[in-house]
Amino acid sequence: MGNSELKTKTVSSLVWSFLDKFGQQIIYLVSSLVLMNIVAPSEYGLIGALSVFIAFSGILIDSGFGRALINRKNVTEKEYSSVFFFNVGLGVLLYLILFFSAPFLAKIFHDQRIEPVSRVLFLSFVFNSLALIQQTLLTKKADFQTITKLNLPALFIAAIVAIWMAIKGYGVWSLVAQTVVYAFLRSLFFWIQSKWRPVVYFSFRTMRSFAGLSNQLLVASIIGAVFNNIYPSIIAFFFPNSMKQVGFYSQANKIQDIPFSTLSNTFRSVSMLILSEINEQTERLKRVVSKIMKAISFLAFPIGLYMILAAKPAFGLIFSHKWDGAVPYFQLLTLAGMASSFSFILNELFIARERADFFLGIEIVRRVILILLILVLFRFGIMGLAASWVIYTYITVIISLILSKKLIGYSIFHFLKDSLPYLLIALASTAIGYFATLRISSNLIFLLVSLILVFGSYWLICQFLRLEMTKDIGEWVASKKIKL
């Protein structure tokens, strides 16, 4: 694939992938803002306590086998069918295990409501397992437009159902419905759209042929799912009668993660195709990774720092102090969110070079580090746990950069050269917004004025210094004007 063709494919994929991820996050954010004003924090805590298990549902959408199928150039119908039946079998097995474990979960999390809630919520495992192949086929064709058109309506309908149920007084069951209805509709829409149907075939030999890459990715995904979502479960287990705090922590984490997961998922969806396309061209890989790091830095740092600045007035304006207890968690966890996207992209690099051993090795090493951090900082309470996640996130980025230097020569020095200018400018812009709004008492006016000052000054300074991202955006806008 030539440079111009690759660039066109990249831009198109990036736009539609961004619309998909951004659209999902907007729907989730709006629905959450409505639901959080109706549903009590303690009922959110019930879902938060189960988040470590819910995360397994995502693995069944984006498992190691899905990525292995994308990497493999020629895949037969029998291979697709084998992976399909394995994935569905895994989904059913997980559901049955957790279904019969529900009484035990209720006991360890100190709340009997967990038992019926978990048994319905975990149906999403089975539904999500059904659409892996359909999504993989669209991804291999870089048809993110169709994926977007299937994901967003399913999520929108699920959000409407959840809001209606919350208004009718169903409480935690409205949150359960949002997850289960979305999983069901999403799989249904993929099946309606796709012409692919499995043949009655399953081969262990076929599954073993994917074992080198997919098994390591699957194990790494499981480890990631557990540890990335373990904190609400730890709080629920070690702090009895803490469902309200679990709700504060889990929702603070989910809301702060919205912009950063949008960035991560957008760039990951594109990079998994582009990096795989040029996976044997080391210097080209290095240039592409550098460009992605600059783009993420350009967006993540000002967004994250403004979120920290605006957290208290924003929560007060939207929730009338009902969720004030979530603000400290939100501000601290945002520091981790700003760095999270970098690790995701470097993981895609390792997978593109088919170095799943790097991917799995990092996963194991950094989780050991996380356990040590939790043990050290646990005595400082829930804020100590949040701090352990922040420290862990930055250590993860450093480890990934050390390995990327060995792989393609992209080092910590290169990363700092690419990202540090945007961080420093974002800090300066946030400081301008902070000092200029010290005497503003109205939450709404504070948010509007600080928003304009922070992002306006950030853009102007970047332009004045002629940083690469502003030049690229200017060239893109100019090209669109010429076409019009």
N, C-alpha and C positions, 0 to 999 in steps of 0.2 A: 504494500500500500504506500503510495507516494505521500509527500509532505502535505500537499494541498488537500488531497482526499482524506488523509488522516485528520487534518485540521477541521474540515467540514463535518466529518463524522463526530469529532470531539465536541464541536460547538453545538450541533444538533442534539447529541446525546446529553450534553450538559444542561441545555435549556429545558428539555423535557424531564430529565431526572430532577432538576431543581424544582420545576413546577409540581412534580409528583410529591417530593419530600416537603416542599414549602406548603403546598396545599394541604397535605396531611397534618402538618404541624399547626397550621392556622385553624383547621377544623377542630383539632384536638384542643388547642388553646381556647377558642371561643366556647366550645362545649364545656371545658373545665371551668372557665370563669362563671358560667351559668350554674353548673352543678355544684361548685364549691360554695356558692351562696345559698344553696338549698340543703345539700347533704352535709351532715356533721363531720368534723375532722376525725372523730373516733371511728366513723364508718369507713372513711378513706383508709384508716389504719388497718382495718380488716383486709382490704385489698393489698395494702403495702406489705403486711406481714407475709403474704403469699407471693410477693413479687419475685422472689428467688425461684419459685416453681413456675410462675407464669412465663419467665424468660425462656424456659425450654420450648415454649410454643414458637418463639421466633426462630429457634434453631431449625425447626421443621419447615420453615419457609425458606431459609437461607442456609441450608446445611452444607457440610463439606462436600457432599455428593453433588449438590447443585453447582458448586464452584468447579469441581472436577469435570463435570459435563461441559461447562463453559470453556474450560481450558483445552479439552480434547477436540480436535478438529473434525473427525468423522465418528459419529455415534450412530449405532444401528437402533432399529425399533426395539429389538430384544433388550439392548442395554438400557434404553429409556424405561422399558417396562420393569426390568429388574430393580432399578433404582426406585421407581414409583412404588412397587409393592413393599420394598424394604422400608421406605419412608413412612408409608401408611401403617405398616406393622409396628414400627417404632412408636408412632403416635398413639396407636391403640394400646400398646404395652405400657407406655408412660401413663396414660389415662387410668388404666386398670390398677396400676401400682398405687397411684395417688388417690384414687377413689377409695380403696380399702385402707389407705393410710389416713383418711380424713379425721377419724376420732383421735388418732395420735397427734395430728397437727393441732387440733383444737386444744388438746391437753398441754402441749409444750408452749403454745402461744397464749394460754390462760384465757381463752374465750370460746365458749361452746358454739357461738355463731359461725365459727370457722368451718365446722363440719359440713353443713348444708351448702354454704357459700362455695367452698372449694370443689365440691362434687359437681356443681353446675359450671363453675368458672373454667375448670380444666377440660371441658368439652372442646374448648378452642384448640387443644392439642390435636384432636382427631380432624377437625375441620381444616386447620392450617396444613396438615400433612398431605392433603389431597391435591394441592395446586402447585407443588414444586416443579413438576416437569413443564407444565404450561408456562409458568413464569420463566423457567430456564430457556425455553425455546424462543420466547420473545426477547430475552436478554441477549442471547447469542446473535439475534438479528439486529440488535441495538434499537429495538422498537419500544423505546421508553414512552412514546406517545400513547400507545395502546395500554401499556401498564398503568400509566397515569389515569386514563379514562376508565379503567376498571377499579383501581384502588379508591379514588376519591368518592365516587357515588356510594360505594359500600360503607366507607367511613362516615359519610354525611348521613346516610339513613340510620346507621347505628347510633350516631350522636343524637338525632332527633328522637329515636326510641328511648334513649337514656334520659333525655331532658323531660320527655312526657311522663316517664315513670317516676322521675324525681318529683315533679310537680304533683303527681297523684299520691305521693307519700310512700313510695316503695324503698326509699333510703338506699342501703348498700346494694340492693338488687338492681337498681338502675345502673350502677357501675359494673355489675356482673353482666348485665344485658349488653352494655356497650361493647365489651370485649368479645362476648360469644357471638352476638349478631354480626359484628364486623368480620370475624373469622369465617362464619358461615357464608355470608353474602360475597365476600371476596373470592372464596373458592368457587362458589356457584357461578359468579361472573366470568372467572377464568375458564371454567368448563364450557360455558355457553359460547364464549368467544373462540376458543381453540377447537380445531378440528382433530387434534391429537387425542387418541384413545389408547389405553394400554392393551397389549395383546396378552393372552394368558400364557405367561412365560416368566420363570424366575431361575436365575443361575447363580450359584455361589461362585463359580469361576468368574463370571462377569463382575460380581461385586469385589472379588479379590483383585481384579485388574485395576480397580479404582483405589485400592487400599493404600498405596503409597502416599498419595496426596490427600484423598478424602478422609481417611481415618484419622490422620493427624489433625486435619482441620476440624473434624467433628469433635475430637477430644478437646482441642483448644477452644472450640465454641462452647462446649459444655462447661469447661473450667471458667471461661469468661462469663457465661450466663450465671453461674453460681456466685462468683465473687463480685461481679458488677452490680448484683442486686441483693447482696447478702445483708446490707446494713439495716434495712427496716426489719428483717427477720431477727437480727441480733438484738435490736432494741426491744422488739416484742417478746423475745425469749428471756432476756436478762433483766428487763425492767417491767415487772408485773403491773397491771393496771395502767399501761402506758400507750394504749391504742391512740389516744389523742396526739401524743408526741410522735408516734409512728406516722400518723396522718400528716403532721406538720413536716416531718423529715422527707417522707416519700413524695409529697406534692411539691415541696420546695425543690427537690432534686429533679423531678419531672419537668417543672416549669422552666427552671434555669437551663435544662438540657435541650429545650426546644430549638433555639437558634443554632446551637452547636451540633446537635444530631442532624439538623437540616443540612448544615455545611458538610458534615462527615459523610452522610449518606449520599448527598449529591456528588461529591468528588469521588467517593468510593465506587458508585455505580459506573461512573465514566472511566475512572482509572483502572478498574478491573478489566475493561476492554482495551484501553489504549496501552497500558503497561504490558498486557499480555501480547499485544500486537507487535511490540518492539522489544520483547523480553531478551533478545540476544544482542541488542545494540547498547552496550554499556554507557557510552558517552551520551547517547540520545536519551536514555533512561534518566541519567543524572540531570540533564537539562529540563526534562519534563517534571521530575520530582521537585526540582528547584522552583520552577514556575508555580506548581501547585502549592508549595509551602508559602510562597509570597502571596498568592491569592487568599489562602486561608488566614494568614497573618493580617492582611489588609482588612479583612472582614471581622475576624474573631476578636481581636484586641479592643477596638473601639466599642463593639457591641457588648462585650463582657464587662468592661470597665464602666460603661454607662449603666448597665443593669445593676451593678453594685451601688452606684451613686443613687439610682432612682428607686431602689427596692422598697425602702420604708414608706415613702409617699405613695408609691404605686399600689402596694398592698392595702394601705389605709384608704385610698380612694376607691379601689375596686371592691374590697371585702368589708369595709367599715370596721376594721380592727378584729374581725372574727378570726383571721389567720395571722395575726401579728406574731404569734409564736414561731411561724415558719421563716420570718425574715432573716434572723442570724444564720440559719442553715442555708438559706438561699444565697446570701452574700458570700459565705465561705465556699460553698460548692461551686459557685460561678468561677472561682479561681481555677478549679480543676477543669471545668467545662471549656475554658479558653484554650487549654492545651490538649484536650482529648482528641481533636481532629487530626493532629499531626501523627499520633501513633497509628490511627486507623489507616492513613495513607501509606505509611511505611510498612504496615502489615500487608497491604495490597502489593507492594513492591516485592516482598519476600515470596508471596504466593505466585506472582507473575514470573519470577525467576525459578519457580518450582522448588523453593527452599522452604518447604513446609516444616523442616526440622528447625529452622530459625523461628518460624511462627510459633510452633509448639514449645520450643525451648524457652522463648521469651515468656510465653504464657505461664509456664511452670515457675520460672525464676521470679517473675514479678509477683506471682501470687504468694510465693514464700515470703517475699519482702512485705507484701500487704498483711499477711498474718502476723509477722513480727511487729509491724507498725500498729496493728489493732491491739496486740497484747501490751505494747508499751503505752499507748495513749488511751486505752479503755478506761483507766482510772480517772480520767478527766471528764467522763460522762459522754453524752451524745455529741457535744461540740468537739470533744477529743476524737471521737470516731470520725466525724466529718473532716477534721484536720488530717487524720491519717490517710483519708482518700485523696486529699489535695497533694500531700507529699508524695504519695504513691504514684499519682498521675505524672508528676514531673520526673520522677525516677524512671518511669516507663519510657518516656520520650527520650531520655538520655541513653538508656539501654538500646532502644531501637536505632538511634543515630550511630551508636558504636558499631552495630552490626551492618547498618547500611554503608558505612565507610568501607568495611571489608568487602561488601558485595559490589558496590558501584562507585565507591570513592566519595560519597556524599557524607560529610562528617559534621560533627558538632559545630566546627568553625563555619562551614558553609551554611548551616542552619541559622546560626546567629547573624551571619552576614545578610541572609535573606529576610529574617523576621524582626531583628532588633530595631531597625529604623521605624517600623510600624508600631511596635510596642512603645517606644519612647514618645512618638508623636501622640499616640492614644493616651498615654499618661499625662502629657502636657495639656491635651484638649480636655480631658476629664477634670484636671485641676482648674482650668479656666471656668468650666461649668460649675464646679463646686464653690469656688470663691465668689463667683458672680451671683449665686442664688442663695447665699447664706441667710439673707434677711427676708426671703419669700416664705410666707406661712401657708399660703394656699397650695394644697397638693397638686391641683390641676395646673396652676400657673407655673409651679416649680418644674413639673414634668415637661411642659411645653417649652419653657425658656431654656432649661438645661439641655433638652434634646437638640434644639437649634444651635446652641452654643458649642456643644461637644462635637456634633457631627459636622457642623459648618466649619469650625476651626480646624478639625481634623482634615477635611477635604482641602481646605485652602493651604494648609502647611504641606500636605503631600504634593499638591500641585506646585507650590513654590520651590520645593526641593526636587521636583521633576522625578519622583519615584516611579518605578516601572509600572506599577499597577494603574496609576492615574493616566499614564501615557497610553497604556493598552486600552483602557476604557474610552479615552478620548478618540483613539483611532477607530474603535468599534462604532461609537456614536457617529463619527464623521462618515464612515462607510455606509451606515444606514440612511443618513441624510442624502448621500449621493444617489442611492438606489431609489429613494422616494422622489 
